[in-house]
């Protein structure tokens, strides 16, 4: 009798452990940035759960360093916050062995102003605020170059700095600011233009196509991506996450959140 009871209890324990393991196998943790993307990922979570039986745990960070560190340290299984040039730069500098799972969107940066309506009104010596984060900084300078305001060294590629400016006929002054603070500088009496990322602009109800004086076009190389490690890129859960993100439901939600400003990357 005792032996039979012990056998039953052991069998029940094995069944319970197997159920726990199975439940654990259907989970994935993803690092993102704070902002409108948090709402977007609520839709990703819903699609992943309903269509792929995958539970997505989202961890939001307020900077551009921690999501990659979390992935590298295996605190998360994937992240979704960075452009391809930023990923390339960080991988070279920090030795990350990451893999792109899918492109997501281009989130166009744009030039905004509370003082002028067109670039014709921009006075000589005006102050322009730009991001102090290397990739967004370079991206902003290239956008200003596209407007004919400055010229940068071609050899600087996609990552020029202010030191690479070779021509600045209006003698514009550039102030580098933490990316999340750029929108606040629009109210500074000295600031005529701020180049702001789409996600942070959306937080203060600014739309690139509606409110920007100029913005990136569809040819932008700064497409964002979902990224995993080389050691887990082919895992079933990572692949399910990719399919959930690339769903029509997520695309529709992104267009709603970003007022049609986003450019589909896949």
Rosetta blueprint (number, residue, H / E / L):
1 X L
2 X H
3 X H
4 X H
5 X H
6 X H
7 X H
8 X H
9 X H
10 X H
11 X H
12 X H
13 X H
14 X H
15 X H
16 X H
17 X H
18 X H
19 X H
20 X H
21 X H
22 X H
23 X H
24 X H
25 X H
26 X L
27 X E
28 X E
29 X E
30 X E
31 X E
32 X E
33 X E
34 X L
35 X L
36 X H
37 X H
38 X H
39 X H
40 X H
41 X H
42 X H
43 X H
44 X H
45 X H
46 X H
47 X H
48 X H
49 X H
50 X H
51 X H
52 X H
53 X L
54 X L
55 X E
56 X E
57 X E
58 X E
59 X E
60 X E
61 X E
62 X L
63 X L
64 X L
65 X L
66 X H
67 X H
68 X H
69 X H
70 X H
71 X H
72 X H
73 X L
74 X L
75 X L
76 X L
77 X L
78 X E
79 X E
80 X E
81 X E
82 X E
83 X E
84 X H
85 X H
86 X H
87 X H
88 X H
89 X H
90 X H
91 X H
92 X H
93 X H
94 X H
95 X L
96 X L
97 X L
98 X E
99 X E
100 X E
101 X E
102 X E
103 X E
104 X E
105 X E
106 X E
107 X L
108 X L
109 X L
110 X E
111 X E
112 X E
113 X L
114 X L
115 X L
116 X L
117 X L
118 X L
119 X H
120 X H
121 X H
122 X L
123 X L
124 X L
125 X L
126 X L
127 X E
128 X E
129 X E
130 X E
131 X E
132 X L
133 X L
134 X H
135 X H
136 X H
137 X H
138 X H
139 X H
140 X H
141 X H
142 X H
143 X H
144 X H
145 X H
146 X H
147 X L
148 X L
149 X L
150 X L
151 X E
152 X E
153 X L
154 X H
155 X H
156 X H
157 X L
158 X L
159 X L
160 X L
161 X L
162 X H
163 X H
164 X H
165 X E
166 X E
167 X E
168 X L
169 X L
170 X L
171 X L
172 X L
173 X E
174 X E
175 X E
176 X E
177 X E
178 X L
179 X H
180 X H
181 X H
182 X H
183 X H
184 X H
185 X H
186 X H
187 X H
188 X L
189 X L
190 X L
191 X E
192 X E
193 X E
194 X E
195 X E
196 X E
197 X L
198 X H
199 X H
200 X H
201 X H
202 X H
203 X H
204 X L
205 X L
206 X L
207 X L
208 X H
209 X H
210 X H
211 X H
212 X L
213 X L
214 X E
215 X E
216 X L
217 X L
218 X L
219 X L
220 X L
221 X L
222 X L
223 X E
224 X E
225 X E
226 X E
227 X E
228 X E
229 X E
230 X L
231 X L
232 X L
233 X L
234 X L
235 X L
236 X H
237 X H
238 X H
239 X H
240 X H
241 X H
242 X H
243 X H
244 X H
245 X H
246 X L
247 X L
248 X H
249 X H
250 X H
251 X H
252 X H
253 X H
254 X H
255 X H
256 X H
257 X H
258 X L
259 X L
260 X L
261 X L
262 X L
263 X E
264 X E
265 X L
266 X L
